[in-house]
Amino acid sequence: MKPWVAYSLARVGIFAVIFAALLYSGIYPWLSAIIAAVISFCASYLFFGKLRDAVARDIVVRRAKPATNADTEAEDL
């Protein structure tokens, strides 16, 4: 599984669980969404450092590849 997929699923999963728990406890939906977003951001920052670093490395590798395609190569000839 690609690191950005795992990282995104982990963050969305934490948000969904917290959001559902807050809604179940009777807090307003808009306030539940804000609280869940803040808590999921903090949790991902504190506990998912390895995944975040893997996503950053993946981005660096993708950006380092030269952007070539058939049109660019044909124009250079």
C-alpha positions as CSV (number, residue, x, y, z in Angstrom):
1,M,0.0,0.0,0.0
2,K,1.3,3.4,-0.9
3,P,2.3,5.5,2.2
4,W,-0.1,8.4,1.3
5,V,-3.0,6.0,1.2
6,A,-2.2,4.5,4.6
7,Y,-1.6,8.0,6.1
8,S,-4.9,9.4,4.6
9,L,-6.9,6.4,5.8
10,A,-5.5,6.6,9.3
11,R,-6.3,10.3,9.5
12,V,-9.8,9.9,8.1
13,G,-10.4,6.9,10.4
14,I,-9.4,8.8,13.5
15,F,-11.6,11.7,12.4
16,A,-14.6,9.4,11.8
17,V,-14.3,7.6,15.1
18,I,-14.0,10.8,17.1
19,F,-16.8,12.6,15.1
20,A,-19.2,9.6,15.6
21,A,-18.4,9.5,19.3
22,L,-19.0,13.2,19.7
23,L,-22.3,13.1,17.7
24,Y,-23.4,10.1,19.8
25,S,-22.7,12.1,23.0
26,G,-25.1,14.9,21.8
27,I,-22.7,17.6,20.7
28,Y,-23.7,19.8,17.8
29,P,-22.6,18.4,14.4
30,W,-20.6,21.5,13.4
31,L,-18.8,21.6,16.8
32,S,-18.2,17.8,16.6
33,A,-16.6,18.3,13.2
34,I,-14.3,21.0,14.4
35,I,-13.2,19.1,17.6
36,A,-12.7,15.9,15.6
37,A,-10.6,17.7,13.0
38,V,-8.4,19.3,15.7
39,I,-8.0,16.0,17.6
40,S,-7.2,14.0,14.5
41,F,-4.7,16.5,13.4
42,C,-2.9,16.4,16.7
43,A,-3.0,12.6,16.9
44,S,-1.6,12.2,13.4
45,Y,1.1,14.7,14.2
46,L,2.1,13.0,17.4
47,F,1.6,9.3,16.5
48,F,2.1,8.9,12.7
49,G,5.5,10.4,12.3
50,K,6.9,7.4,10.4
51,L,3.9,7.4,7.9
52,R,4.2,11.2,7.4
53,D,8.0,10.8,6.7
54,A,7.2,8.0,4.2
55,V,4.7,10.3,2.4
56,A,7.3,13.0,2.3
57,R,9.9,10.7,0.9
58,D,7.4,9.4,-1.7
59,I,6.7,13.0,-2.8
60,V,10.4,13.8,-3.1
61,V,11.0,10.7,-5.3
62,R,8.0,11.6,-7.5
63,R,9.2,15.2,-7.9
64,A,12.8,14.1,-8.7
65,K,11.8,12.1,-11.8
66,P,12.2,14.1,-15.0
67,A,9.0,15.0,-16.6
68,T,9.3,13.6,-20.2
69,N,6.7,12.4,-22.6
70,A,6.5,11.5,-26.3
71,D,5.8,15.1,-27.4
72,T,8.7,16.6,-25.5
73,E,11.1,14.0,-26.9
74,A,9.8,14.5,-30.4
75,E,10.3,18.3,-30.2
76,D,13.9,17.9,-29.0
77,L,14.8,15.9,-32.2
